[in-house]
Amino acid sequence: MKVILSQDVPRVGHRYDVVEVSPGYANNFLFPQQLAEPATEDKVAQLEKKRETAKAAEDARLADLKEKLEHLEDVSVTIEVKSDDQGHLYKKIHASDIATALKDDADIELPETAIMLESPIHEVGDHEVIVEAADEKATLTIQVVAA
């Protein structure tokens, strides 16, 4: 039985894929969970339109991210965090903290997943963070100061 997946289903396929599954699996699991719908000619045609729309939206999002990355080279963000006398932070700085600081200080909104941290920042000082979107990379300077 051919079905169109409404969501990603492990070991079956991804959203909007047309896949062949057994009728029992489709009727007893996929349809009741609303993970799929039967693949008719009309629905497959609608699916192609959805794919085109989703691809256009994704392309626009990536173009927006690339534009933001071009402006990041000149940006420096300062984050104030409580620390001890040796400069060790009481609270580690994660990608979400950096994304929030970028939005507040530089008015640049980036998803947390674009900020590549090998490990959370745990010391006062200047830190370089790589921001990546699609095939583009930029380096952002984070200044962590004691509050």
Secondary structure by P-SEA (a helix, b strand, c coil): cbbbbcccccccccccccccccaaaaacccccccccccccaaaaaaaaaaaaaaaaaaaaaaaaaaaaaaacccbbbbbbbbbcccccccccccaaaaaaaaaaaccccccccccccccccccccbbbbbbbcccbbbbbbbbbbcc
